[in-house]
């Protein structure tokens, strides 16, 4: 029998197993059917509102420590449907993208990027330029093409400061 663990912010309502099974404690209780969304398994949970949640993220939040507060969850073996806790790890965007590139998981090789030593900066290896990108309000904003990595990073930092000053991120 799979041991159940409460899902954060849904305690008493839903639980999850280390392999990604989701159980509802509502009514008579039942295992919930997972949906596939762009290759990732997801589930609808409700607690003062309905939210769609990715199962891999729920597993990671429940079972995997994140002392560096990394924002993304990486599937170590590249299989988006394998949500076992041993197959997941917290990652930065760069780490996640580099993992996909290194393991041939990038489905769009023309947009494959090589990441720099700087956050938010990458080399477009097909068109041969540096670029930077900043994310806010869930949208990626590309900041242009640059001749060198340092210029791309300077633009990235300027944009981050501008965003902070207008209160779009904390």
N, C-alpha and C positions, 0 to 999 in steps of 0.2 A: 504494500500500500504506500502511496506517495504521501510524504509528510507535508502538511499544509502550513504556510506561514502567512500572516496577515499582510495585506498590501497597504503601504503607507497612505494615509488620508482616506482609506476605505476599510479601516479596521472594523471587524464585526460584520461587514457586508461581503467582502471578497477576500480570498486567499489565493496563494500561488505556490507551485512546487518548484524545486530546483531545476526541473526540466521544462518549465514554462506552462504547465497546466494551470488553468484558472478555474476556481470553484466559487460559485455564488452561494452564500448562506441565506439568501432570501427565500421565503416560503419553505418548501420541503428541501431545498438545497439541490444543486446540480452542477455538473461540469459544463462550462460554457464552450460553445463552438467558436473557434477562432476564425477570423477572416484573413484573407491574403490581400495585402495592399502594397503593390510594387515589389513583390517578393518577400516582404516582411509580414510576419503574423501580427495581427492587431485584434483588439477586443474593445467592446463598448462597455464602459462602467458608468454607473450613475450614483451620485451622492450630492444632492442639491444641484443638479445639472448633469447633463449627459456628456461624457468625454470619450473620444476614441484614444486608446493608448496602445503603443507598440509593446508587445510582449517582451522582447529582448531588453527594453528599457526597464520594465517592471522587474524582471529577473535581476538585472544589474543593480537597481536601486535597493532591492530586498537583500541580496546575497553578497555583493561585491563591494568591499570598501573603496572609497574614492577620496583618499586623503589629499590629493592634489587638485581636487575639484575639477576634473576633466569633464568636458561637456558632452562627449559622444560615447557611444558604445560600439565596439568593434567585434565582429564575429571572427575569431582567430582562424577558423578553417575556411572562411569565405562563404559558408552556407548560411544564407539569411534566415532559413527556416529552422536551423539548429540553435535553439535558445537555451540549451543546457548551461548552467552556471560555469562549468569548466571551459566552455567554448567562448565565453564573453570576457571582455576587458574594457576598462575605461580608456579613452584616448582623446587626444586633441584632434582637431580637424586635419592638421598636417599629418599626424600619425596615422589616422584612418585612411587618408588619401594615399599616403606612401605605401601603406599595407596593401591597398587595392592595386596600386601600380606594380609593386614588387611581386605580387602573386597572380598577375594577369587577370584581375577581376574587373578592371576598368572596361566597361562596355562601350565607351566612346573614346577609342584611342586617339582620335584626332584632337581631342581636348585634353589629352594627358599632360600633366604638369609635373615639373620637377620643383620641389619646394626648397626655399632658401634657408639660410640660418635665421632669418627673420620671420616672425609671425606675420601672416597676411600677405606674403610676397612669394611669387613663384615665377619660374622661367617657362615660357611656352616653347617647348622644344621643337615644335613643327614650324612655327612662324618666327622663331628666334628673337624674342624680346622678353624683358622683365615686365611684370605687371603686379599690381597690388589690388587687394579686395578687402573691403570692410563689411561686416554684417551688422545691421541694426533693424529692429522691428521685424525680424525674421526674413529680411530681404538682403541678398548679396549685392553690393554696390562696387562695380569695377571702377578703379580710379585712373585708368589710363595705361599707356605703354611707355616703358622707360628703357634707356640705353644701359643702365646699370642697376644693380641690386640695391645700392645705397639710396639712389634717387627714389626708387619705388617704395622703400621703407620710410623715407622722409615724408612722402605723400601720405602713406598709411597713417603715420603718427599725427600729421596735421589734421587729417580727417577724424581720427579718434578724439583729438582734443576738441575739435569743432562740435562733434556729436555730444560729448560730455557737457560742453558749455551751454548747449541748447536743451540739455536734459533728456536726451533720447535714450541714453544708457546710463547705468550706474556703475 
